Amino acid sequence: MGKVVAEISVSLDGHVAGPNPTLENPLGEGGDQLHEWAVRLESWREPHGLSGGETGPDDELFAESVRATGAVVMGRRMFSGGEGPWESDPNADGWWGDEPPFHKPVFVVTHHAREPLVRGGTTFTFVTDGVESAIEEARAAAAEKDVLVAGGANAIDQGIEAGLVDELQIHLAPVLLGGGARLFDGVGRELLRFEPTKVLDSPLVTHLRYRVVK
């Protein structure tokens, strides 16, 4: 069985998105800066249907994560930015259009039930009984591969708090956002320790990988 890996880009002041997110700007004010390191990479562009892109250590690390992942868990906000009943969500089918970049099962944690959504090579399954159930379903779907808890902060915090995350990978962007969603706000300090296993830096990002000591 693979690992459960939480992976997310974070600002120097601990935010995973900027303040005042909207449908037009889902990452909030300045939030796009967190992902500048990724969107230029060949391994990011290829599953998004884009050609070209840079190679090198950042690309190799991103590609390694893609290859290792067999299923993805995410929160409702990461999927659509919305909340409440699906009928009132203006982005109810998610951000990615007809060809999402995942090409593997995705489990969305939500309070509102709906039938699975198939888009291209990706099936989104909506889980209404919490992160623990979503990770359990993702483990079954991933078989021998890893489960990626991709965000947002609340979903990752819940996975860590429940003791289900084996590895944490933070992509630390050298920017300050000054507000927005923060990582670890919902995690008790006494529960876990994090043992660093890898550090890789480049001009736009520092990659930090930790083993969760339970």
Salt bridges, closest charged atoms under 4 A:
GLU7 OE2 - HIS171 NE2 2.71
ASP13 OD1 - HIS15 ND1 3.36
GLU54 OE1 - ARG40 NH1 2.23
ASP58 OD2 - ARG40 NH2 2.93
ASP58 OD1 - HIS207 NE2 2.84
GLU64 OE2 - ARG209 NH1 3.84
GLU83 OE1 - ARG77 NH2 3.03
ASP89 OD2 - ARG76 NH2 2.93
ASP93 OD1 - ARG114 NH2 3.21
ASP93 OD2 - ARG119 NH2 3.01
ASP146 OD2 - LYS3 NZ 3.51
ASP166 OD2 - ARG139 NH2 3.85
ASP166 OD1 - LYS214 NZ 2.94
GLU167 OE2 - ARG209 NE 3.84
ASP185 OD1 - ARG182 NE 3.74
GLU195 OE1 - ARG211 NH2 3.19
